[in-house]
Amino acid sequence: QVRLQESGPGLVKPSETLSLTCTVSGYSISSGSYWGWVRQPPGKGLEWIASIYQTGTTYYNPSLMSRVTLSVDTSKNQFSLKLNSVTAADTAVYYCARDYHCLDPWGQGTLVTVSS
Amino acid sequence: QPVLTQSSSASASLGSSVKLTCTLSSGHSSYIIAWHQQQPGKAPRYLMKLEGSGTYDKGSGVPDRFSGSSSGADRYLTISNLQSEDEADYYCETWDSNIHFFGGGTKVTVL
């Protein structure tokens, strides 16, 4: 059974970089599939951020592309998200998910608050 | 790019049925979508993938009460024998050239 778990700081200062890691268990990232990030601001809907393949091929939400970097570490079975120049509008629960056309399964999510 | 439109809310009585709609934008009526359920305070959970033909493929452990159907650009999620734990937000999702799109979500209230 594939499981995903997000980790990273819960508080980031404005203008700094948000960094999160998703650890995958029960499935080897090297076996294929894309791996993605989705966020959800408090009380709002879901927004897809980006997805990455094991080879590093990446697809981005055009609205966030300029600030987002994804990476993958197959040796640790992890993939990571960096979002730079954050503002209060980036405060959200961030989810990682396997991207095999649709997003399934999902991690439990981690709340990241942008505040000084 | 596809746009997914969902009603903001729906309600039905315990034990009854509710049918949610996700409408694909013009030119995208053949797209496959996925339905996800998000219970309060929890992560989204994949329910099913639904084709324009009405064929659907449910995720592991999804109760038989959940079913899908399609008509033109509309994709439906029907929940039968509504239970209290079905009170949640329901999102539809689609994808195009590896870019993902979500509907705004429908909040289901069980009366």
Interface residues (C-beta under 8 A of the other chain):
Chain A: Y34 G36 V38 G45 L46 E47 W48 S51 Y59 N61 P62 Y95 D99 H101 C102 L103 D104 P105 W106 G107 Q108 G109
Chain B: I32 A34 H36 K42 A43 P44 R45 Y46 K49 G59 Y91 E93 W95 S97 N98 I99 H100 F101 F102 G103 G104 G105
